[in-house]
Amino acid sequence: MPVSSADPPGDRPSARDAFSDLALAVFRLNGGLIEAGDALVQDLGLTSARWQVLGAIALAPAPLPVAHIARNMGLARQSVQRVVDDMQAEGLVRLAPNPHHRRAALVAMTPSGEAAYHRAIARKDRWADGLTDGLPPAAITAAVRLLRTLQERIDASHAHIATLAGVPRQESEE
C-alpha cells in the first residue's frame, strides 16, 4: 500500500530502509540471473561469467586489455583474467599484441567465441521476451535509471566508505 506524505514518519519507510530492501533484492536478482544464465548457456561452453566477459568484449569499440574489460564490468582484474585465460584455452578468445603496452595484450573473440556469444544472445532475447511479458517498458527503463544513479553514487562514495571503515585511503585509489 502506498504511503502518503500525510502519514506519520514512523509509518513511512525511510530512504535508508528502502535502499536496504533494494540492495537485498538486487543481490537475490544477481544470484538468480547467474543461475539462470549458467543454465541458458551451459551447452555452449559458457558460464554466466564467460558470457559477461564476451559481452564486454562485444560491446567495446575495439579490443581491450583485461584491466580495461574488468574496469568496464566493475570487476576485479584477476577475476576477469582467470575467465579470459580459460576462454583462451578453449578457443573462445585470442590475445593480440597491444601497441600501447607490451605486457597488457588485447583480448578479442575468435570466430568460435563470436558464434557462442551470438547464440547466447539469441537465447537471452527469447527468455527476456517471456520474463518481460506484460511489464511496461517505461517501468523497466526507470529501474535501469535508478540502478545507474545508485551505481554512480556508489562509485563516488569510496572515500566515504574508507572513512566509515577506518581504512586510510591510498594515493593509487584517487
C-alpha positions in Angstrom: 0.0 0.0 0.0 1.4 3.4 -1.0 2.4 5.7 1.9 1.3 9.3 1.5 3.3 12.3 2.8 0.4 12.8 5.3 1.2 9.5 7.1 3.2 9.8 10.3 7.0 9.5 9.7 7.1 6.2 11.6 4.7 4.6 9.1 6.8 5.5 6.1 9.9 3.5 5.1 13.0 5.7 5.2 15.2 6.0 2.1 17.7 4.0 4.1 15.2 1.2 4.7 14.1 1.3 1.1 17.7 1.2 -0.1 18.4 -1.8 2.2 15.4 -3.6 0.7 16.6 -2.7 -2.8 20.1 -3.9 -2.1 18.8 -7.3 -0.9 16.5 -7.6 -3.9 19.4 -6.8 -6.3 21.6 -9.4 -4.5 18.9 -12.0 -5.0 18.3 -10.9 -8.6 22.0 -11.2 -9.3 22.1 -14.8 -7.9 19.0 -15.7 -9.9 20.5 -14.2 -13.1 23.7 -16.0 -12.7 22.0 -19.4 -12.0 19.6 -18.9 -15.0 22.4 -17.6 -17.2 24.5 -20.6 -16.4 21.7 -22.9 -17.4 20.9 -21.0 -20.5 24.4 -21.2 -22.0 26.0 -24.3 -20.4 25.8 -26.4 -23.6 27.6 -23.6 -25.5 30.7 -24.0 -23.4 29.9 -20.8 -21.5 29.1 -19.8 -17.9 27.5 -16.5 -16.9 30.9 -15.1 -16.2 32.2 -16.1 -19.6 29.1 -14.7 -21.3 29.5 -11.5 -19.3 33.2 -11.1 -20.4 32.3 -11.9 -24.0 29.6 -9.3 -23.8 32.1 -6.7 -22.6 34.4 -7.6 -25.5 31.5 -7.4 -28.0 30.3 -4.0 -26.7 33.8 -2.5 -26.8 34.6 -0.4 -29.9 38.0 -2.1 -30.2 39.9 -4.9 -28.5 40.8 -4.0 -24.9 43.3 -5.3 -22.3 41.9 -7.4 -19.4 42.3 -4.4 -17.0 40.0 -2.2 -19.1 37.5 -5.0 -19.6 37.4 -5.5 -15.8 37.0 -1.8 -15.1 34.1 -1.6 -17.6 32.4 -4.5 -15.9 33.1 -3.3 -12.4 35.0 -6.5 -11.5 38.5 -7.3 -10.2 41.1 -7.6 -12.9 42.2 -11.0 -11.5 38.7 -12.5 -11.9 38.4 -11.4 -15.5 42.0 -12.6 -16.2 41.0 -16.1 -15.0 38.0 -16.1 -17.2 40.0 -14.9 -20.2 42.7 -17.5 -19.6 40.0 -20.3 -19.5 38.3 -19.0 -22.6 41.6 -18.6 -24.5 42.5 -22.2 -23.6 39.1 -23.3 -25.1 39.5 -21.1 -28.2 36.8 -18.6 -27.5 39.1 -15.6 -27.3 42.6 -14.7 -28.5 45.2 -12.3 -27.3 46.7 -9.8 -29.7 49.7 -7.5 -29.2 48.9 -4.2 -27.6 50.8 -1.3 -29.4 50.3 0.8 -26.3 51.5 -1.6 -23.6 53.9 -4.5 -24.2 52.6 -6.7 -21.3 48.8 -6.0 -21.5 47.6 -7.9 -24.5 44.4 -7.1 -26.2 41.5 -9.5 -25.9 39.4 -10.3 -28.9 36.8 -13.0 -29.7 37.6 -15.8 -32.0 35.0 -17.0 -34.5 34.0 -19.7 -32.0 33.6 -17.1 -29.3 31.5 -14.9 -31.6 29.3 -17.8 -32.5 28.8 -18.8 -28.9 28.1 -15.2 -27.9 25.5 -14.7 -30.7 23.8 -18.0 -29.8 23.7 -16.9 -26.1 22.2 -13.5 -27.0 19.5 -15.1 -29.2 18.5 -17.4 -26.3 18.6 -14.4 -23.8 16.3 -12.4 -26.1 13.7 -15.2 -26.3 14.0 -15.7 -22.5 13.7 -11.9 -21.9 10.5 -11.8 -24.0 8.8 -14.2 -21.6 10.2 -12.5 -18.5 9.1 -9.0 -19.5 5.7 -10.0 -21.0 3.1 -7.6 -19.6 5.7 -5.3 -17.9 5.6 -1.7 -19.1 8.9 -0.8 -20.8 8.8 2.6 -19.0 9.0 0.9 -15.6 12.0 -1.2 -16.7 13.7 1.9 -18.1 13.0 3.8 -14.8 14.5 0.9 -12.9 17.6 1.0 -15.1 18.0 4.7 -14.5 17.7 4.3 -10.7 20.2 1.5 -10.7 22.7 3.5 -12.8 22.2 6.5 -10.5 22.9 4.4 -7.4 26.0 2.9 -9.2 27.3 6.3 -9.9 26.8 7.3 -6.2 28.5 4.1 -5.0 31.4 4.7 -7.3 31.7 8.3 -5.9 31.5 7.1 -2.3 34.7 5.1 -2.0 36.4 7.8 0.1 33.4 7.9 2.4 33.4 4.1 2.7 37.1 4.1 3.6 36.4 6.7 6.3 33.5 4.7 7.7 35.5 1.5 7.7 38.5 3.3 9.2 40.8 2.4 6.3 43.3 5.1 5.2 42.7 6.0 1.5 45.7 5.2 -0.7 47.0 7.6 -3.3 46.5 4.9 -6.1 42.8 4.8 -5.5 42.3 8.5 -6.3 
